[in-house]
Amino acid sequence: MHEHGRKVGEVMTPEPSTVTEGTSLAEIVKLMEKRNIKRLPVLRGDELVGIVTRSNLLQAVAGLAREISGPTPDDDHIRDRIIAAINQADWRPFGLGVTVRSGVVNLHGVIVDEASRKASVVAAENIEGVKEVHDHLCWVDTLSGMYVNSPEDEKRSKAS
């Protein structure tokens, strides 16, 4: 019915989601994800003052990324040693991804048993210069295809 409307009132969203200028970017992202929308009108009182889009959010993230310093040569060296240590093991995660910033390590990839998770974290912790390890390894059951996020990621998603 909306597709064949001839007037704005026949095709518009009757009660659109809106935000204010003071709405945090995190709240905007949650609202867009929850409602599966790409644009949000921005109101000041009852007055429309703009529209925020997914593209605007990506630009904001890119701007923040430019402000955050990249990895140092030490971080690159730590990363290389972690990858070498884990990749030589039979239990290594599939699609292993390792990022290091200021000695803080983030491990990504797919594991098929919990022992691999513990071994990966310990291997990273044992590398000189590592200050902290964040586990983002996803466990996948090879028979059913069921997957479980890392305990750290599960905890974060429940807190959101």
N, C-alpha and C positions, 0 to 999 in steps of 0.2 A: 504494500500500500504506500509506504514511504517513497519507494522508487518511482512511483507514477504521480507524485504530488505536483501541483502546479504553483503552489504558494509556499513561502517559507514556513509558515505554520504547519503545513502538511508534511514537511520533511525534517524539521528541526528536532533536536533532542529536547523534550519538554522540560526536564529538570536536570540540567547539566551539572556535573561536578565542577566546582570552582575552588580557587585558592586565593590567598591574599598575598601582598608583597612581602609579608613577614613569614610566610610558610617556608620551612626548611627544605632544602633539596632532597633530603632523605624522605621526608613526608610526601613530597611530590612523586618521587619514584615509587613509593609504596602504593599511592593512590592510582598511578598509571598502571602498575602491574595488577593490582587488585581488580580494577574495573576494565582492564584491557583497552585503555584509551591512549591516543597519541598526542593530544593537545589539551591544555587546561586554560580556561579563561582566568585572568588575574583581575581581582576586584579590589577597589579601594572604597569601602562602604558599598554603595549600590552602583558605583561607576566602574565600567570596564576600562582598565588602564593597560592591558596587554594580554598576550597569550604566550604561555610557555609550552615548548614542544620537546619531543625526544631529542631532536637535533640540538636544541639549546642546552639540554642536559649533557650531551656528549661534548659540546664545546666547553662547558664548565669543567668537566672531568679532564679534558685535554689541557686546559689552562692550569689546573691543579697539578697535573702530571709534570708540566714544564717547571713548576715551582719546586718540586721535590727533586733533590739531587739524585743522580743515577748511581749505579754501583761504582764503588772504588776498585782500584786494581786488587786490593786485598779481598774485597767481596768476590771478585771474579776468580781469584785463586782459591778461596774457600769453596765456591760453587764447583769448580773443576775437581777439587779433591773429594767432595761429597759424591759427585756423579761417578767418579772413578771407583770409589769405595763401594757404592751400592751396585753399580753395574757389573762388578765381578762376581756377585753373589747369585746363586740359583733362585733365591726368593725375591729378586728385585721386582719392583712394581712395573707394570706395563705403562708405557707412555710417561715415564718419569719426568717430572718437571721440577726444577729447583731454582728458586730465586733467593738472592741474598742481598740485604740492605743493612749496612752498618753492623754486620755480624748476626743479624736476625734472619733465620732460614725459614722458608716456606716450602714444604714438600707437597707435590701434587702427583697424581697418577692413580692407577687401579691395582688393587691387591686382591688375592683370592683367599687369603687367610689372615687372621689377626696376628699371627707370629711375624708375618712380613711387615706389618705396621710397626710393631715394637722394634724389630731389627732395623728398619729404615730410620726410625727416630734415633735409636742408639748410635747407629753408624754416623749420622749427621752430628749428634752431640759430641762424638769422640774426635771430631776434626778441630784442630787448634784454631782459635779465633771465633768459634761459634759461641754466641752469647745466649741464644734462645732458639728453639725449634717449634714451628707451628705445623701441625699435622693436618693436611687437607686430603689425605689418601682415602679414596672411595673403595669400599669392599664390595666385590661382585661375586655372587654365587654362580659358578660356571654352568651348573645344571639348569637352574630356574631362571637365571638372568636377574634375579632380585639384587638390588644394590642398597648399601647403607653408607651414608656419609660418615665422615670421621666424627668421633665424639665432640671434638672442638667445634666443627661446623654445625652439628646438631644443636649443641648448647647455644650457639650464636643465633640460629634460626628460631629457637624457642624464645629467646630473649627479645626478638624483634617484634 
